[in-house]
Structure formats: C-alpha cells, structure tokens
Amino acid sequence: MSDQSNFKDEDIREHLRQTRSKRVNVDHDRARLMRELKVLAEQGREEEFEAKLIDAGIVRNSKQWRDAKFAFQAFRQSR
C-alpha cells in the first residue's frame, strides 16, 4: 500500500533547483570570504580581519575563530 504524495513533480523539481542554487551561492560566498581574509592577513590588517570574521558569524574565541587567527599569524610569519 503506497500513499499518494501531496507534492507535484514540478514542485519537487523547483525545490531541488532552489536547493542547488543556494548551495552554489554558499560555496561562492565562502570562497570569496576566504580570499578576502587571505588578503587582509597578507597585508597585516588584523582589526579588519577580525571584523570580517565577526561579519561572517564567527564567534570570538570559538574554534573557528582560533583557527582563523592561527592562519592569520601563519600568513604574517611567511612574509
């Protein structure tokens, strides 16, 4: 016994299209953020680097924050 779906095929296709689009945008936004952070680290602009992390929703002193600050220091030492 199978239940009849309340969703139309077109609704399902539209949902899949929107989900794929959102995923692409997230990947694009993340890549852009990483490029911007790298440039700020290379230039030694720590305050702007931290502001960019906060804008991205990374909480101060979280694991992501510490990892980003470690990367910042690594870029600074490589110069």
Secondary structure, DSSP 8 states (H G I E B T S, - for coil): -----SS-HHHHHHHHHHHHHHHHHHHHHHHHHHHHHHHHHHHT-HHHHHHHHHHTT--TTSHHHHHHHHHHHHHHHT-
